Amino acid sequence: MAQKYVAYVGSYTYYGSSKGISIMDVDVEKGIFTKRKEVSVNNSSYLVASRNNKYLYSVVDEGVAAFKILPDGDLEYLNTASIRGMRTCYLTVDKAGKFLVTAGYHDGKMTILNINEDGSVGSIASEIFDHGTGTIGERNFRPHVTCVQFTPDEKFLCMVDTGLDNIKAYRFDHSNGHLTLADIIHCELNSAPLRMLFSKDDRHMYMISELKNYVTVYNYLPHPNEPEFQFKQLVSTLPKKYDEQSAACAMQFTSDDKYLFCSNAGDNSFALYERDPENGLLYMKCVLPISGDFPKHISVFPDNKHVASINKNSNSITFFTVDYEKGLLVMNGRPLNVDTPNCCKIVPIEG
């Protein structure tokens, strides 16, 4: 029997008809989603599943909401935990399922929360406010934490600050969730680093910068007391002749790490890169429109043959079949209407 999947789409609820989290049935062969039902939460702007795919966590106005993923993909509400700060914008979990980490854009705060044995979110283990000033008014004048990511060995926890143009790497104590600063990666002035990903071979790190519209590739070298990031490459996310305002939004690897997708708001496009498995370098295959406005998130289907663009401003999800050899994205059916979608997670289910 073929593996079944469900997609969870988080949406704002302050206007429109969305209730918060849409549950979608995933047709992997056709490369489309079908709406099943909605779960009510306040302004679900980011979602993450536990590494064992048993639990789903959502950003909400009150902090973080936890759900148990049932065998058919439905969600059973567990609890909501406070992060003792302003709304977060990003979530990640450790491999063991002991800690949930949040990134705070508005207050420049990283919060580490304990995860209880039943998957619910527990007390705050530790928290750090980033400090410093940037260069220009508001957008890059003060701390804005937009991403938190464990290194592959989980010795370190990285905090991306798009306001201060840097990434701070902290030693992570798995016994209590406490942090000690180990290193700082300084990025180009006013580049606004937004998201970071590690390759599955654990050897390379990829960072997308919102205001400069490029991806930076680093070698990752783990050491006992500090991480080492070696610059390798910088590649644009935009077409060569594009000279209007745009902002890089999201990036996502195919499951085999052979290709990387990046999205651009303004240009409203996906950039597709082929990744060299030996040295980690990226080679652009194409930059093509996504038939929507503000592609805030990217969802690659489990077969790697299809991709979905989560378009916040056009209230839509658009679907594409990918021809990697020719460098083409071919639109797959009609757009799916979803109010202010922010994030999408595809999760395997039992049936």
N, C-alpha and C positions, 0 to 999 in steps of 0.2 A: 504494500500500500504506500502511495506517495505521501511524503511528509506534508502536513498541513501547516499553514501560517495564518497569523492574524496581525493586522496593523493597528497601532494606537496613534491617533492624531490629537495633539493638544492644541486648543484654541482659546483665544481671549473670549470672555463672556460679558465684557462691559458694554458692548453693543452687538446688535445682530441677534441671531436665534440660537447660537451654539450654547450647549450646556457645559462644555469643558473638554471632555475626552470622547472622541468618536472611536468606536470599535468597528474595524473594517475587515471583511473577509478578503483574503488575498488569493487571486487566481494567478499563480506563478506562470503557467503556460501562456496565458493571454497578456500578462503584464498589466493587470488592472486591480483596483480595489472596488469592493461593493459595500455600501453602508449597511451596518447591522443594527446598531443602537448607540445611544450616548449615555455617558455617566456624568453626573453633575458635580463639578468642582469649580472654584473661582479662578478664572484666568490661568488656565494651564499653558504656560509658555515654554516649558521644556520637560521632557520625559526621559527616564532611563530605566532599563530592566536590570535586575540582578543577573550576575554571571550565569546562574543556573536556570534563568528564565522562569523562576517561580513567583517573582514579585515585580511590581511596577511602581515606580516613584514619580510623582509629578510636582513641579513647582505650583504653588497656589498662593493666594494673597496672605493666608495665615502662616505660611512656612513651606512645609513639604507634606504631601499626602501619600500614604502607602496603601497599596492594593495587593491582594493575592490574585495571581493569574490562575483561573480555574481551567480544568482540562479542555473545555470547549473554547477558551479564550475570553470568556466573560470575566469581569473584575469584581472581587469581593473587597469592600472597603475595610481597612484595618484601623488606621488612625491618622491623625494630622499632628505634626510636631512643629513647635516654634523654632525658628533659627535666631531669635533674639536680635532681629535686625530688619532692614528693608528687604523688599522682594528680591529673590535670587533669580538668576537667568540661566544657570547651567548646573547640571548634576553629574556626578560620577560615583561609582562604587568600587571597592576593592575586590580582589578575586575571592577572598574567603567569605565575603558577605557580612563582614563585621562593622564596616564603616561606610557612611554616605557623606559625600563632600559637596558643598554648595559654593557657587561663585556669585558675589553680589556686585552687580553693575552700579547701583545707585549709591551704596555706602562703601564700596571698595573693601568688602569683607569676605574672607574665606572661613567657612564653618564646617567642622568635622562633627558628625552626629553618630552615635552608636546605633547599630541595628540590632534589635532584639531577636531571639531565636525563632520567633514566629513570623519574622519578616517586617514587623512594625518598626517605626522609627522611635528611637529612645532619646536619651538625654544628650546634651552637647558635651563632647569630649574635649574639644579645644576650639579656639577661634582666633583669627588674626585679622586686624585692620591694616590694609596697606597704607603707607604714608609717603608724602612727597607732593611735588607740584610738577605739572607739565609745562607746556609752552604757549598754548593758545586758548582762547575763551572756551569754557565749559567742556566741550567734547574731549579736549586733550589737556585740560588744566589741572585735573585732580584724579585720584585713583578711580578706575572703573574695572573691576575684576570680571572678566567675561568667560574664562575657562579654567577648569582645574583638572589635572590629569596626572595619574600615577605613571612613573617610568615603568618599563616592562618588568624590571626586577622588583618593583614596588619598594625599593629602598628610599625613594624620593617621591615627593608630591610637588608638582609644578603648578604655579599660579600665574596665569596670563593677565597682565594689566594693560588694557588697551588705552587707558588714559595716560599712563606714565611711560609707555613704550618699552616695557621690559617683561621678562619672565623670571620669577623667583623660584628657585628649587629648594625645597625644605627636606631635611632628613625626617623620615616618618617612623615613629615608634609604634609598632603594631600592638604592643601590649596595652597602650592607653590612648593612642591617637594624638600624642603630643608632637610638636614640630620644632625643628631647629634650622635656622637658615644656613644653607650650604653653598649657594652660588646664585649669581644674577646674570642673566643673558640680556645685554643691552641691544635694543633694536634701533633701526633707523628712526630719526626724529620725525614725529607726526605720521609714522607708518600705521599706528594703531593695530598691533598684533591682536588677533581675535580668537582663533582656535588653533589647537595643536593636536597632532596625531602621531603615533609611533607605528612603524611597519611591524608586521607580524614576525619578521626575523629578528626583531629587537635591536637592529643596528642603525636605524635612521629615524629622525624626527622631522615632521613637516609642519610648518606654521603658515597660516594664511593671514595676511595683513589687510585690514578693511579699507583704510584710506589710500594706500599706495597700490592696491589691487595686484598683489603678487603673492606667490608661495615661496618660502625659503626652506631649503633642504639642509639638514645638519647630519653629520655622523653623531651617533650616541655611543659614548664610551663609559661604561659604569666603573666606578672605583669604590672602595669601601666607605670613604668618608665624604666624597663629593662627586657629582656627575661631571662629565666633560662633553660639551657640545661643540663640534667643529663645523664651521660654515663650509658648505659645498656648492650651493647653487641658488640662484634667484630667478624665477620665471613668472612672467605676467599672466594674469587670468583673463585679460581682455584681448579683443582683436587688434591687430597691428595698427590699423588706421583709426581706432576709436579715440576721440579726444574730448568727449563730453563727461559730465560728472557721473561717477559710478562708485559702488562700494562692494567689495568682496564680502560674501555672506557665510558660506558654508563649504565644507569639503568632506568627501567620503570615498574610501577605497572600495573596490570590488573585494569580494571575500577572499580571492586568491592574491590580492595585493598587486596584480598586474597593471591595474589602471586606477587613476585618481580622477574624480569629478570635483569641480569647484563651481560655485554659483556667483553671479554678479547681479546686484540690484542697480537699476539705472540702465545698464545695457540689457538687463533681463535675459541672461544667457547662462549656459553651462559651458565651462571649459573642460575638455577631456584630455588627459595626459596618459601616455604609456610610461610605465616605470621600469627602469633597468634593475633586475633583481640582484645584480652583482654590486653595483655602486650606488643604487638608490636614486639616480638622477631621473628627472622627468623630461619627457619629450611630448610637446603639444601635438594632438591629433586634429582638434577642431575647437572652434568656439561658435555655438549655435543657439538661436532663440529658444525659449522654453514656453512660449505662448501663454504667458501670465505675467503678473506684476509683482516684483519683490520676492524672488525665490529664496526664502529664508532658510530652507532646509532641503536636504537631498536624501532620498531613500533608494538604495540599490536593492533590487530584488534578489532573492537567494540564488537564482540561476545565473546572475550577473548579466543576463541578456536584456533586462529591462531596468528602467530607472524612473522614479517619480520626482517631480518638482513640487515643493510645498510653497505655494504662492500666496503670501499673506495679504497683500493689498488688492489682489483680484479675487480673493475668496475662492480659491480653486486649487485643485491638484491636477497636474497634467502628466500624462504617461508617455513614455517613449521606448521604442525598441532600438537597441544600440548595435550598430555595425562598426566593430572596432577596426577592421581592416581598412574600410573606406573612410573612417572618421565621420560617421553620420549618426544623427539622432532622428528617427522617424516617428512622428506623433502617432500614438496608439489610442484610437478612439476619441471620444469627446471628453472635455474637462469634467472633473467631479466637483460639484459645488460644496464647499465647506467654509463656514464663516471664519475669517482671520486665522487660518491654520499657521502654527508656529513650528511644529516639530512632529516627526513621524518615526516610530520604532516598529520594525517588523520582528515578530517573535514566533518561534515554532511552538505548536501546540500538539496535544495528543490526538485530537479529532473532534 
